[in-house]
Each structure stands twice: as structure tokens, then as C-alpha cells.
Amino acid sequence: MKTVIIIQAILLLAFGIVSSEPLSTEYQQDLISRLEFLKGSGPQPSTLLSAQGIPHCGTPITFEVFINRDNLNAPYKALAIQLADRPPLINSYSSPNGHFLIHYTTSGSDSVYQSSVDLIGPNGTAGADGIPDYVNKIGQIADSVWNFEVNHLGYPAPPSDGFYSAGGTSAYDIYIMNLGSAYYGYTPGDSAISNQRATSFIVIDNDYQFPPYSNRPLDAARVTIAHEFFHAIHFGMDYTEYDGTPQEAKLYWWEMSATWMEEMNYDSINDYYGYLPYFYDYPWVSLLQFSLSTYPLHPYGAMVFPLFLSQKFDTAVVRYIWENCRDMGVGPNFVEASDSAISEI
């Protein structure tokens, strides 16, 4: 038993899940700057300046907080946790199927889109229910995504965080706020419940008032929730499936598969089309590449890899890869997991 524990500790250290290596002041300052930009409260830092642009998903940034927070110096740790923590929104709405608790506000900069429009009644009937229609529809979209990813494709539901258990609900939490940047949404890790599984929550933009979604913000919300909820599933299956150091965690399989999941849920929206040049125009870049400052959009365009697999074989092959990543244990197992899954199918 002692030998097993020692081996597990070595693996955790090797893969950066537990790191005693001091974090440089420059790294900690940059992490705070990236979080501030993600939340729309600061300028774009130099480490996010790339010819490719910025991805729509902010999860890789908050993921770094999750795996590094215990090693941040006290003032940076307090700032990082505050910036990555749950937004203090005063209103909440339970989705029709009860899977989600949607948190929102109708005032201030975080006010939801068309907050005064209330034509949808209880359970989708006509008539006001005191909830902005935008929030009603977010709840419907989220339930639809849950049904597709969990009930239809067979992924395990993300673990309940119990955050609102005192209030009698274990629903998964989605927060709607003004991100004020190029990001559509993000999924922060919350609490580790094992050496591979963690709870999480989702944050999405409050109105998506930017091209091409200014007149159809719900389409942006659809692909965002499909993408971010798959990250919630990733946290529940194996949050250690990343490569590189904790200071530059490469979530290439996370982002490849989450962008693929957008297409699986909503194949008529095609938000991922904008990413494709950053895959096809860079044929020399490995699937195992992910650098926020060099090739930040490559893994999103690389969704054509799981898309190819699912069209050639079956959508289940992506689930097999994630299950293999989980079953192979702590650390980046994408290559071996993919090879095994393709062989099996």
C-alpha cells in the first residue's frame, strides 16, 4: 500500500497535478492579467497577443488557476480566486428539467439580454412568469445540451458541487455575466473530489452583442453551452488530461473535443468554421500543440480530427477516447487512449 501511494505521488508531481515548484512573479502577474482580460476588467496582455487571435473559450485560463492556486503567493492567490470565482448574481432560475440553476441579474453591466421581455410563462406556456425570456431560453438550451450529451451520447453527468445543497438543489450552476471581451464563456474547476475528478461551474456572456451574433445571441449561447458543458463533463471524468507544465497547460484534447461537441449539438450554426484556417493553413503543427501566445486557435480548428473519427466510425469513438483517458489514470494519455479507442471500434 505504501508503495502504491508513493507511486501515485510521483505521478501527480510528474504530471503537474501537485506542484511544489515556485511560480515566478512574472507568471503570477500574467495570470492575473489574463483573468482580468477574460472578465473584461483589464487590457489584453502581451501573452494573449497572437496573429491567430483569441479563442472563444476562456477555460484554459481558469484551468491554470485551478491547478496552480495552492502555489500562488498570497496576494496573487486572493486575486486569482476572486477573479475566477462564482459571480455574485442575485437572481436564479431552475431549468425546466431541473438539471441547471441559471444565475443572472436584470440590472447593471451584467444585465441579461432584453431583461424586460417576459412573454414565456411557466413550463414554456404563454404569459409572464417574472423571468426574462432570455433566461428561460438559456435554461431550455442547457437542458437540451444535457439531454444530448448525457442521455443520448452516454457521457457521465458532471458531479454535483453541492454549492447550493443547503437550499435544496444539486443542480449544475450556470452564471450569466458581461464578459466584456472576446470570450463566449468558460468553465472553472471548483473543488477536486479525487485525483482525477473535480466539480465545476459555467459562466457565459450576458448578451453576445458582437458579430456575427448581434441579432441572434441565442445561437452563440447554444454553441457556448454545448462547448462548456462538455468541459464540465471533462472535469468530472479526468481533469488531469492535459500536457505540458502547470504554467502552460495544453488542453488540446479538451478543446478539440469540445468544439466537435458544438457541431454534434448544433450542426447548423457552424461557429467552428472560423477556426478551420488555423488548422488547415498550419499542416506542420502537431495535434499536441497548444500555446496561447503562438497557436491559440489551432486546437479549435483541430476539431476536424474528432469530426473525422466520428464520421468514419461513430460518435462513440470520442467517448471511448475520454473513457480511456480516465481509465489510464492521471496524466496526459491522449495518444495511447486514441490509438486504443480506434483499435476497439
C-alpha positions in Angstrom: 0.0 0.0 0.0 2.8 2.4 0.9 4.5 1.7 -2.5 1.2 2.5 -4.3 0.9 5.8 -2.5 4.5 6.7 -3.3 4.0 5.9 -7.0 0.8 7.9 -7.1 2.5 10.9 -5.6 5.3 10.6 -8.1 2.8 10.5 -10.9 0.9 13.5 -9.5 4.1 15.5 -9.4 5.3 14.4 -12.8 2.1 15.5 -14.4 1.8 18.8 -12.6 -1.4 18.0 -10.7 0.5 18.8 -7.5 3.5 21.1 -8.0 5.9 22.4 -5.4 7.9 24.3 -8.0 7.7 28.1 -7.1 5.8 30.2 -9.6 7.6 33.2 -10.8 6.3 36.6 -10.0 6.1 37.3 -13.8 3.9 34.3 -14.3 1.6 35.1 -11.4 1.2 38.7 -12.7 0.5 37.5 -16.2 -2.2 35.0 -14.9 -4.0 37.8 -13.1 -3.8 40.0 -16.3 -5.3 37.2 -18.4 -8.1 36.7 -15.8 -8.8 40.4 -15.8 -9.0 40.4 -19.6 -11.3 37.4 -19.6 -13.6 39.2 -17.2 -13.5 42.4 -19.2 -11.8 44.4 -16.5 -8.3 44.8 -17.9 -6.4 45.3 -21.2 -5.3 42.4 -23.4 -1.9 41.2 -22.0 1.0 40.5 -24.3 0.9 36.8 -23.7 -2.5 36.7 -25.4 -1.3 38.7 -28.5 -1.2 36.4 -31.4 -1.6 36.6 -35.2 -4.3 33.9 -34.8 -6.4 35.9 -32.4 -8.2 34.8 -29.3 -10.3 31.6 -28.8 -13.9 31.9 -27.7 -13.3 29.7 -24.7 -11.7 31.0 -21.6 -11.4 27.7 -19.8 -7.7 27.2 -20.4 -7.0 30.4 -18.4 -9.2 29.5 -15.4 -7.8 26.0 -15.6 -4.4 27.4 -14.7 -5.9 29.0 -11.6 -7.4 25.7 -10.6 -4.2 23.6 -10.8 -1.8 26.4 -9.6 -3.8 28.2 -6.9 -2.2 26.5 -4.0 1.2 27.7 -5.2 0.3 31.3 -5.8 1.7 33.9 -3.5 -0.9 35.2 -1.0 -1.9 38.4 -2.8 -2.0 36.8 -6.2 -3.9 33.8 -4.9 -6.6 36.0 -3.4 -6.9 38.0 -6.6 -6.9 34.8 -8.8 -9.6 33.1 -6.7 -11.7 36.2 -6.6 -11.5 36.7 -10.4 -12.2 33.0 -11.2 -14.8 32.6 -8.5 -18.6 32.5 -8.9 -20.1 35.8 -9.9 -22.3 37.4 -7.2 -25.6 37.4 -9.1 -28.7 37.8 -7.1 -31.4 36.0 -9.2 -31.6 32.4 -10.1 -33.9 30.2 -12.2 -34.2 26.4 -12.3 -34.2 25.0 -15.8 -37.4 23.2 -16.9 -35.9 19.7 -16.4 -34.2 20.7 -13.2 -30.6 20.0 -14.4 -29.4 23.5 -14.1 -29.7 26.6 -11.9 -29.2 29.7 -14.0 -27.9 32.7 -12.1 -28.5 36.2 -13.6 -29.3 39.9 -12.9 -31.6 42.4 -14.7 -29.6 45.5 -13.7 -26.1 46.9 -14.2 -23.5 45.9 -16.7 -24.3 42.1 -16.2 -27.9 42.6 -17.1 -29.2 39.8 -19.4 -30.2 40.4 -23.0 -33.7 42.1 -23.2 -34.2 41.8 -19.5 -37.6 43.4 -19.7 -39.0 40.9 -22.2 -41.2 38.4 -20.3 -43.6 36.6 -22.6 -42.8 33.0 -21.7 -44.8 31.6 -18.8 -44.2 28.6 -16.5 -43.0 25.5 -18.4 -42.9 27.4 -21.6 -46.5 28.4 -21.7 -47.6 31.8 -22.9 -47.7 34.6 -20.3 -45.2 36.2 -18.0 -43.5 34.3 -15.2 -41.3 37.0 -13.8 -38.2 35.6 -15.5 -36.6 37.3 -18.6 -37.3 35.2 -21.7 -33.6 35.2 -22.4 -33.0 33.3 -19.1 -35.9 30.9 -19.8 -34.4 30.1 -23.2 -30.9 29.6 -21.7 -32.5 27.1 -19.3 -34.2 25.3 -22.3 -30.9 25.2 -24.2 -28.9 23.9 -21.3 -31.5 21.1 -20.7 -31.3 20.2 -24.4 -27.5 20.0 -24.2 -27.7 17.8 -21.1 -30.1 15.5 -22.8 -27.9 15.2 -25.9 -24.5 14.8 -24.2 -25.5 12.8 -21.2 -28.7 10.9 -22.2 -28.0 10.4 -25.9 -24.2 10.2 -26.2 -23.8 8.5 -22.9 -21.3 10.7 -21.1 -21.5 10.8 -17.3 -23.2 13.8 -15.8 -20.7 16.2 -14.2 -20.5 15.7 -10.4 -22.8 17.9 -8.2 -20.8 20.6 -6.5 -23.3 20.8 -3.6 -22.8 24.5 -3.6 -26.5 25.1 -3.2 -27.2 21.9 -1.3 -28.3 23.9 1.7 -31.0 25.4 -0.5 -32.3 22.0 -1.6 -30.8 21.8 -5.0 -27.8 19.9 -6.5 -28.4 21.4 -10.0 -25.4 22.4 -12.1 -24.7 26.1 -12.0 -24.6 28.5 -15.0 -23.8 32.2 -14.4 -24.7 34.8 -17.0 -22.5 37.9 -16.9 -20.9 40.5 -19.1 -17.6 39.1 -20.1 -16.7 42.3 -21.9 -14.0 40.6 -24.0 -13.7 38.3 -27.0 -14.7 35.3 -24.9 -18.1 33.5 -25.2 -17.8 31.6 -21.9 -15.6 29.5 -19.6 -15.8 26.6 -17.1 -13.7 27.0 -14.0 -12.7 24.0 -11.9 -14.1 24.3 -8.4 -13.1 21.5 -6.0 -11.2 18.3 -6.6 -13.1 15.3 -5.3 -10.4 12.8 -6.3 -7.0 12.8 -8.1 -8.9 12.9 -11.5 -12.4 14.3 -10.8 -13.5 17.8 -9.9 -16.6 19.9 -9.7 -17.0 23.0 -11.8 -19.5 25.7 -13.0 -20.1 27.6 -16.2 -20.0 31.3 -17.0 -21.5 32.6 -20.3 -21.8 36.0 -21.8 -24.9 38.0 -21.0 -25.9 39.2 -24.5 -23.4 38.2 -27.2 -23.7 41.6 -28.8 -20.9 41.2 -31.3 -20.6 40.0 -34.9 -22.0 37.7 -36.2 -24.4 37.1 -33.3 -25.7 40.6 -32.5 -29.1 39.7 -33.9 -29.1 36.1 -32.8 -27.4 35.8 -29.4 -29.1 32.5 -28.6 -27.1 30.8 -31.4 -23.9 32.0 -29.6 -25.4 30.7 -26.3 -26.2 27.4 -27.9 -22.6 26.6 -29.1 -21.2 28.1 -25.9 -23.2 25.9 -23.6 -22.6 22.8 -25.8 -18.9 23.5 -25.6 -18.6 24.5 -21.9 -20.9 21.7 -20.6 -18.6 19.2 -22.3 -15.8 20.8 -20.3 -17.9 20.2 -17.2 -18.0 16.6 -18.2 -14.2 16.6 -18.7 -13.7 17.9 -15.1 -15.9 15.0 -13.9 -14.1 12.3 -15.9 -10.4 13.3 -15.9 -9.3 16.9 -15.3 -5.6 15.6 -15.5 -5.9 15.1 -19.2 -3.5 17.9 -20.1 0.0 18.1 -21.4 2.9 20.5 -20.6 3.6 22.2 -17.3 1.0 23.6 -15.0 2.2 27.1 -16.1 1.2 26.4 -19.7 -1.2 23.5 -19.5 -2.0 22.3 -23.0 -5.7 21.4 -23.1 -5.6 20.4 -26.8 -7.9 17.3 -26.4 -10.3 19.3 -24.2 -10.7 22.0 -26.9 -10.7 19.7 -29.9 -13.5 17.6 -28.5 -15.5 20.5 -27.0 -15.5 22.3 -30.4 -16.5 19.0 -32.0 -19.3 18.8 -29.5 -20.7 22.1 -30.7 -21.2 20.6 -34.1 -22.7 17.5 -32.7 -25.3 19.5 -30.8 -26.0 22.2 -33.4 -24.7 21.3 -36.8 -26.5 24.3 -38.5 -24.7 27.0 -36.5 -21.1 26.2 -37.7 -19.3 28.6 -35.4 -16.2 26.4 -35.8 -15.8 27.4 -39.4 -13.9 30.5 -38.3 -11.3 28.2 -36.7 -10.6 26.0 -39.7 -7.9 28.2 -41.4 -5.9 27.9 -38.2 -5.7 24.2 -38.7 -5.6 23.7 -42.5 -3.1 26.6 -43.0 -0.7 25.1 -40.5 -0.2 21.5 -41.6 3.1 21.3 -39.8 1.6 21.9 -36.3 1.0 18.8 -34.2 -2.4 17.9 -32.7 -0.5 18.0 -29.4 0.2 21.7 -29.7 -1.5 24.4 -27.7 0.2 27.7 -27.0 -1.9 30.8 -26.0 0.8 33.0 -27.5 1.7 31.1 -30.6 -1.0 28.7 -31.9 -4.0 29.6 -29.6 -6.7 28.6 -32.2 -5.1 25.5 -33.6 -6.7 23.0 -31.2 -10.2 24.5 -32.0 -9.6 24.1 -35.8 -8.2 20.6 -35.0 -11.8 19.6 -34.1 -11.7 18.1 -37.6 -9.8 15.2 -36.1 -12.6 14.0 -33.8 -15.1 15.1 -36.5 -13.3 12.8 -39.0 -13.3 9.9 -36.5 -17.0 10.3 -35.7 -17.9 10.4 -39.4 -15.7 7.5 -40.4 -16.6 5.3 -37.4 -19.2 6.5 -34.9 -19.7 9.4 -32.4 -19.0 6.9 -29.7 -15.2 6.8 -30.6 -14.8 10.2 -28.9 -16.4 9.0 -25.7 -14.2 5.9 -25.9 -11.1 8.1 -26.0 -12.2 10.1 -23.0 -13.1 6.9 -21.1 -9.7 5.5 -21.9 -8.0 8.8 -20.7 -9.9 8.3 -17.5 -9.2 4.6 -17.1 -5.5 5.0 -17.9 -5.1 7.2 -14.9 -3.5 10.5 -14.0 -1.7 12.4 -16.7 -1.9 13.1 -20.5 -3.0 9.8 -22.2 -4.5 11.2 -25.4 -2.2 9.4 -27.9 -2.5 6.0 -26.3 -6.2 6.5 -25.5 -6.9 7.4 -29.1 -5.0 4.5 -30.5 -6.8 2.1 -28.2 -10.2 3.6 -28.9 -9.8 3.5 -32.7 -8.5 -0.1 -32.5 -11.5 -1.1 -30.4 -14.1 0.4 -32.7 
